[in-house]
Amino acid sequence: MIFLLKKILSPFLLPIPFCLTLAFVGLFFVLFTKRQRSGKFMVAFGLCTLAILSYNPIPNFFVSFLENRHHTYSPDSILENATPKRHPVKYVVVLAGGIETDVTLPITSLLSDSTLIRVVEGVLIYRANPQSKLVLSGGSGSESCPEALGMANLAKSLGVNQNDIVIESDSRDTKDQARLIKKIVGHKPFILVTSAHHMPRSMALFRKQKMDPIAAPANYVVTKGKIGINSFLPGSGALRKSEIAIHEYLGLVWAKLRGQI
């Protein structure tokens, strides 16, 4: 029940639904009630907030704070985290980031952009760690093709041996993934692949399960580059980054309140 409530309410806290709902409710007050001042304030607040979140510098600041919490992966990462009794890493765990339900689509369109990038990163790391297993985790999607199965199909297309693929397709969210993956990897160190902005919450949830992940962030959405005039104009890309930031910070707050991290 709590999970369903979270899934229903959380989309309405994202920038476009929240701001437009606030603005339209305010417009209703202005047009059909005597609460003119409240209505005008709600319209102004909703539209101004939407405009502010459409400019890159604002979401870039909050997203980059999440993405820079963990360094990019390299084989030396294992040595940096090593202890005298540590065994070689045997698992590369990749978390899903979304999938379409239309199974007639080609695999590169079936998987979301974030899932696609995570799987490719996971395959590259798997190849850099001989004798490792590739654990693909995600239970959303359709009954015929949950996220993990779509990820496995892509991994096999990229040359991964089917015997080296472990599928976890029962999880509904990251908390579930941490709990279910623990049954697979136990307390052994493993490499955790997910989007860079999702990595802080993922690491916290896995560590709460007393697991030993090594971060391998992928799918960065804030990158350093040339600053031009478009960097200071409103756009859908900035709004998407704002959605990512709000989603992740709400997720961290929720997990903290629920004692999951």
Number of C-alpha atoms within 10 A of each C-alpha: 6 7 9 8 9 12 11 10 10 13 14 14 14 19 23 20 13 15 23 18 16 20 23 16 17 24 20 16 19 19 11 10 11 10 13 16 11 15 23 18 15 23 22 17 16 22 16 14 15 21 16 16 23 23 22 23 14 15 24 19 14 18 24 18 14 19 23 16 14 16 12 13 18 12 10 9 15 19 11 9 12 13 9 5 6 12 11 16 19 18 24 27 28 26 28 31 22 20 27 19 17 12 16 9 11 9 17 13 14 22 25 17 14 19 27 24 20 26 27 18 19 27 21 12 21 23 15 12 17 11 13 18 23 28 27 27 31 28 23 21 22 13 10 10 20 23 33 28 20 24 31 21 15 19 21 14 11 13 10 18 12 13 8 14 19 19 19 20 21 16 20 14 16 20 19 17 23 23 16 17 20 17 9 14 18 14 13 16 21 23 25 23 31 28 23 26 29 27 23 21 22 25 22 20 24 23 15 16 18 13 21 20 23 21 24 25 26 24 19 17 18 19 9 5 6 6 8 8 6 10 13 13 13 16 15 12 14 23 23 19 25 27 19 20 23 19 18 19 17 15 17 20 13 14 16 14 10 9 10 16 19
